[in-house]
Amino acid sequence: MNDQLQPLKKQPRLGKSRSGTQDDVVYAHIFDAILEQRLAPGTKLSEEALGEIFGVSRTIIRRALSRLAHEGVVLLRPNRGAVVASPSVDEARQIFYARRLVERAITELAVQYATAEQLAELRQMVRDEQDCFSRGDRGAGIRLSGEFHIKLAEAARNAPLVSFQRSLVSQTSLIIAQYESGGRSHCSYDEHNKLIDAIEAGDAERAVHLMMHHMDHIDSKLNLDEDSASDDLHAVFSHLLQTRKKTGRNAASR
């Protein structure tokens, strides 16, 4: 995105908050579905189906999809429509390499610039993430884990890094949905807490070490043959359709 100039403009809130223009809201819902790994890589994003789901025009859907394409999580194919990006193995390796570089820079800067208030917000996000996994809400936990890294980038006080990180976090979520193996156990909240402790102590060397260990942990769980999300748009956004039926309002009005 090209609007990340100091001071940072507030991004559309991920997760529960749904404010802004209709295309802001559609964008946020689809972004969340990708971040929560509810949308499978390669899913066709039919403008007609999405327009029906959100109760908005195709023009609004196109604007939202264009923003997602700019962040690398949606592919716009001429005359064939949009699909959720499906990174190849080589692309996945490139994305993880870039993510490591960005995470290292963000961590070093966060040690210098993170405020007590920002660290408190990060700790609350970790508690919320742990609560989600404890009650079995894996999707929300994964989303909060991704949001943690975006919030950490904001604490680094470097606008371009926030933009890079937002794109890389969402692309990483697609890679994990496409390639993660095993029992899908998540202990990111423990690793996040230790990282916050190191940042708060001003220990840049330890903070970077912990961040790289965290990235190693994610990388170690990837393989090439497991697929877990859904390609059924109506199933992914069924909660919105149910809300529309109950209230008679457009899904994009929230």
N, C-alpha and C positions, 0 to 999 in steps of 0.2 A: 504494500500500500504506500501511497506517497503523501499521506497526511501526518506522518510521524515527525513533526517538527517541535522543538522546544517552545513553550511548555507542551507536554503531551496532551493531545486531545483524548477525551474519554472514549474508549471503544464501546460498541454495543455490548451490554452485559451478557455474558454467557450464562446458561443455566436458567434460573427461575425468572429473572426479570425480562419482561418483554415490552420495551418501549421504543419510541422512535417511529420512523416512517414504516409503511407496510413492507417495503423491501428490506429494511433493517431487521424486522421481525422474522420474515421468511429466511433471510440469511442466517440469523442467529439460531433458528430452529434446525436448519440443515447442518450448520456448523456443529451444533451440539450433538446431533445424531451421528455425525462422523467422529467427533471426539469421544463419544460414548461407545463407539464401535457397533452401533445399531444399523448402520448402512454399510453394506458390503462393497469392497472395491469392485469396480466394473458395473455397478448398478446403473441402469438407464434412468435418467432423471427427466421423465416426461413432463413437458410444460403443461400439457392438458391435465395429467393426473395431479401434479402439484397445485395447479390452479384450482382444481376441484377440492383438494385437501385443505388448502388455506383460504379458499373463497375469495381469491383475488384474480386480477387479469394476468394474461401471459406476459404483458409488458413488465409487470412487477416481478414475476418469476424470472424473466430474462435478466433483469438488473441484479437480482440476488445471485443468480448463477454466474454472472459475469464477475462479480466480486470474489466468489469462491474460486473461479478459474484463475483469477489474478494471484490468489494465494497458493495455487498449485494443487488443490484438492478436488477440483472438478475439471474435466476436459470438455471443451466445446468443439464438437466435430461438425464441420460444414455439411449441411443437408442431412445429417444423421442425428442431430440433437446432442444433449449433454449426458455425460456419464461420470460417476464417481471415479476419481483417478485410481489406477491399479498399477502401482510401481513395480517395475521389473526387479529382479534380484540386483542387477547392477545399479539401477536407480536407487534402490533401498540402501545399498552400501554408500552411495554418494550422499544421500540425505543424512544418514547417521554420521558420516564423517563431518559434514557441515554442522550438524547439531552439536557434535563434540566441541568443535572450535568455538561456536557461539556460546555454548554453556560455560566453557572455560573463561571466556571474556566476561560474560555476565557475572559469574561468581566472583572474579577478581574485583570487578567494579562494585558489586553489591557489598563486599567487605568494606570498601571505602565510603560508600554513599548511603547505604540502607539506614533508614531512620528507625527509632524505637517503635513508632506507630506502624511502619511497614512490616517490621519483624513480628509485631503482635498480630497483624492481619494474616501473615503467613502461618503463624502458629494456629490461628483459628481455622484456616483452610485445612491444615493437617488434621485437626480434630474432626472437622466435618467429613473429611475424606475417610478417616478411620471409622467413623460412625456409619457411613454408607456401606463400607465393606462388611462391618459387623452385622448389619441388618440384612445383608444379602443384596443390596442395591449396587451391583458391580458397575453398571453403566455410569451412574452418578459418581461413583468413586473414581473411575478412570477419568471422567471429565474433570473432576476437582484436582486430580493429580496433574493433568495437563495445564489447568488454570494456575496451579502453583508455580509452574515454570514461567508462565507469562507474567504473573505478578512479580516474580523475582527479577525478571527483565526490567520491569518498570522501576524497581528499586535500584537498578544499576544506573539509572539516569542517562541512558543513551538511547535516543529515539530510534535510530535505524535498527538497533539490536532488538527492540520491541517488535518492530515490523517483521524482521527475519524470524524471530522466535515464534511469533504467532503462526506463521506459515509452516515452520519446521515442526512445531508441536502437532499441528493437525495432520501433516503428512506422515509423521511418525505413528500417529494413531492408526492411519490406514495400513501402514506396514505391519504393525502389531496384529491388527485384525486379519491380515492376509497370511502372515507367516509365523505367528506365535504358536508354540507347542507346549505340551505338558499340562499340568493341572491348573495353570493360570492363577497360581497363588500370587498375592500382591502384598509386599511389605514396604511399598514406597513411602508410607507414612513414617515408618521408623527411620529410613534413610533421610527423608526430608527433615525430620526433627534434629537429627545429628548435624545436618548441613546448616540449619538455622543456628544451632549452638555455636558452630565454628565461625559463622559470619558475625554473630553477636560478640564473640570473643576477639574478633579482629584477626583471626588466624587464617590468612589467605592460603597458605600452603596446605593446611589441613582441609579447608573448605573445597579447594580445587580437587584434592585427592578424593574426598567423599563424593563430589559430583562425578568424577570419572569412574569411580566404583559403581555409582548408581547407573551410569550409562552402560557399563560392562554388564551389570545385572540384567538390564533390559535386552541388550544385544545377545546375551547367552541363551535366552529363551526363544530365539527365532529359528524357524526352519522353513522349508519350502512347500509344505503340503497340508496345512490346516487352514480352513476358512470358516469363520464363525458368525459373521453378521448376516443381515437379510437383504435381499434385493426386491422385496415387496414393499413399495412405497406406502400403500394403504396400511400394511401391518406395522411398519415403523412409526407412522404418525397416527395410529389408531386412537390414541388418547385425545388428539386434537379433533378428530372426526366425531368422537363421542361428545366432546364439549360443545361442538357446533350444533349437534342434534339437540342437546339439552337447552342451549341458550339461544340458538338461531343467529349467532353472531359469527363473523368471519374469524377464522383461526388467526389471521394476521393482524387482528385488532388488539391482541394481547401482547 
